[in-house]
Amino acid sequence: MKNNLKTGLSKRFQPGPLIYSLKYKGSSFVVFILMWWVLSLVYPIVPAPGEVAAISSRNIAEGLVWPHFYATFTRIMAALFFSLLIGLAVGIPMGLYRKVEMYLDFWVLAGIMIPATSYGVVILIIFGLNNYAAITAITLTACPVMIISVWKGIKSIDNGLNDMARAFRMPAGERLFKVILPQLYPTLMGTLRYGLGVIWKITVVIELLALTSGVGYMLMYWFSFFRMGQVLSWTLMFTLVILVFEWAFLSALERKLMGWKEQVRF
């Protein structure tokens, strides 16, 4: 009985998964800051973490950050939404139907080989230097990545369940949402995370090329003055915003869609 009580108390006072995770993430962050500090000592051109933090605080206090962050973030979210829709609309039929796959696979693979700058230059020349052209260029660049991820994800699902649903004459729409998509959730979450990272990088390139707002524009602006502190400040601040979005939205969505997997452990 005493042993059972001791075991129960030890389980009760064990750190939760959040604290356990924060412990490792915190130590990893400390190591990153130390490495950055050492690098700033070896290469004086690299500003120290404290200097970049002071520059970031000053930019925020002067109201420079919000307009450019808002412009970049809206472009990223719009491109992520449209590229995911196109990825699902094209990738699902490619995964389910051999004829569609043979018809489109060359174009999808060719699309992923074209550099982001080529998409940006062509679209901006055709439609002009505006926000809609930028979102179109970002979406077209990210689409092949989304399509391939969904296409290969459909290939890996259990087709026996789909055949069973078809045998029981389940309507195609119901079969899509109740049989196919639930098996695709892990792939979709990976696609969203990867797509978010790709789109963030593409957006910066497009803004750097031709726009007058956004994080990419500010990076190009400060690069022209060779201000490394400002370049690092804008890069790290917006990277932090993307990480917070991933944690607050994508991770929460993943827990909601695939929370049942937490119960299946041995």
N, C-alpha and C positions, 0 to 999 in steps of 0.2 A: 504493500500500500504506500509505504514511504517512497519507494522508487517510482511508483506511478505519479505520486504528487510532485516529485522532483522533475519528472519528465514533462508533466503538464505545465509546471511553472517555467521550465526552460523554453518550451514551445511558445508560451504566452509572451515571454519577454524577448523573443528573438526579433531582430530587426526585420521590418517589412520589406517587400520587394522594391518599394520606392527608395527607401533609405539605402538599401543594398546597392541599387543602381547609381544613386547619387554619389555614394562613396567612391566608386570606380570612375565615374565621369569626372568628379571633382579632382581626383588624383591625376587623371589624364590631362585635365586642363592646366593644372599646376606645372606638370612636366612641359607642356606646350609653351607656357609663359617663360619658364626657365630657359628653354632652348632658344626662344626668341630673344631673350635678354642677352644670352651668351653670343648669339649671332650679331647683335647690335654692338657688342664690344669688339668683336673680330672685324666687322665691316662697319665703319662709322657712318656709311651712307644709309644704313638701315636704322631707322629711329627706334628707340627703346619702347617697350609697351606703355610706360607711363606717359611718354611724350605723345604717342598716338591716342591714348585715352583723353589727354588734355585737349588735343585738336578736335576729337569727336565731341567732347562736351561743349567746346566753343561753337562748333558748327550747329549743334542742336540748339544752343542758347540763342544764336543769331537767326534762327528760323530758316536755315538753308536746307535742312535735311528733308522735311516733310514733303514739299512739292515734288522733289525729284524721286523720293521713295514711292510716293503715290503713283507717279507716272509709270515707273518701272514695274511696280507690283500689279497694277491694272493690266498692263501689257502681258505680263507673265500669266496671270490668271485667265485672261481671255484666250491666249494661245494654248494654255493647258486644257481648257474646256473644249475648244474647237478641235484640237488635235486628238484628244481622247475620243470625241464623238466620231471623227473620221476613222480613227484606229479601230473602233468597235464596228462601225458600218462596213469597213473593208476587211478587217482581220477575221471577223467571225465567218463570213461566207468563204473566205480563203481556207480557213481551217476545216470547214464542214464539207465543202464541195470541191472535188478534184479539178473539175473543169475551170472553175473560177480561179483556183490556185495556179493552174498552168497559164491562164490568160494574164494574170496580174503579177506573178512573182518577179518577172524580169523588170517591170517598171518600179516595183517597190525597192528591189535591190539596187537598181540604178539611182533611184531617188536618194537613198541613204549615202551613196558615194559622192554626191554633189556637195561641195563645201558650203557652209552657211553663208559665207561672204558672197558667193555666186547668187544664191537665192536673194539675199538682201539687195545686191546691186541691181539685178534684173527687175525685181518687183518695185523698188524705189524709183528706177528710171521710168517704168511703165505708169505707175500710179502717183508719182510725186513724193516729195519728202513730207509725209504726214503720218499721223498715228495709225490710221487704218491700213496703210501700206506696210507699216512696220509690223503690225499684228499679223497681217497676211503672210509676210515673209517668215516670221518666227513660226507660225503654224505650219507652213509648208515644209520648213526645215525639220520640225519635230515629228511630222506625220509618219514618215517611214519607220522611225523608231517605235512609235506606238503600234503601227500596223504589224510589224514583225513580232513584237512581244505578244500581242493578242493572237495572231496567227499561230505561232508556235505553242502558245498556251492552250488553244483549242485542240491542237494535235495531241496534247498530253492528257486530256480528260478521259474519263471512263466512258467510252462510246456505248457500252452495254446498257447503261442507264438510259441513254438517249433512244436506243433501239427498243427498250422495254416501254418507254413512254409512247413511242410511235406505235408499238403493237397494241397498246391500250387506247389508241386513237386520241391522245392528248393533243389539243390544238397547238399549232406551231408557236404562237406567241407565248402561251403558257409553258410550253416545253423550253423555250428560250430562257424565261425568267425563273423557272422553278427547277430546271434540270441542268442546263448548260452554264448559265452565269454563276450560280453558287459554286460550281467546281472551278470557275475561273477567278474567284475572288483573290486567292493568293497571288496569281499572276498579275491581276489588275493593280493590286497594291504595290507590287514591285515595279510595274509599269509607271504608276503615278509618281513614285519616288524617283525613278530614273529619269522620267520625262521632266519632272520639276527641275532636276539638276541640269539637264541638257538645255531646257528652255531658258533658264536663268543665264547660262553662258551665252546662248545665241542672242538673247535680248541685249545684253551688254555690247556684243559685237555690232548689232544693228544700230543701237543708240550711238555708239562710238563712230560709226561710219557717217551718219547723215542727220541725226536728230539734234535738237537743241534743249532737250530735257531728259531727265533720267540719270541713273547711276553711271551708265556707260559714258554719257556726255560729260559728267563731272570727272570721271577718270581721265578722259582725253584732255579735258581742260587743265587739270592739275599736272598731267604728264607734260603738257607743252611748256610748263614753268619748271619742270623737273622737281616737283615737290613730292618726295617719296612719302612723307608723313601724311599728306592729304590723300594720296592714292591708297595707302594702307587703311586709313580711317574709313573711307567710303566703301572699300571692299569688305572690310570686316564688319562694319555696321549692317550692311545689307545682307551679308551672309548670316549674321545673327538673326535677322528678321525671317529669312527663309527657314532657318533651323527651328525657330519658334513656331512658324506656321506648320512645319512638318510634325512637330511634337503635339501641337494643340489640335490640329485638324486631321492629318493623315493617320497618325498613331491612334487617335481616338476612333476614327472610322474603322481602322483595322481591328481594334478591340471589339467594336460593335458587330462587325460582320463575321469575325472569326473567333469570338469569345469562347465558343464551344471547344476549341482546340486546347484551351487551358485545362480542361477537365480530363483530357485523354493523355495521362502521363503515367509512367511506370517507374 
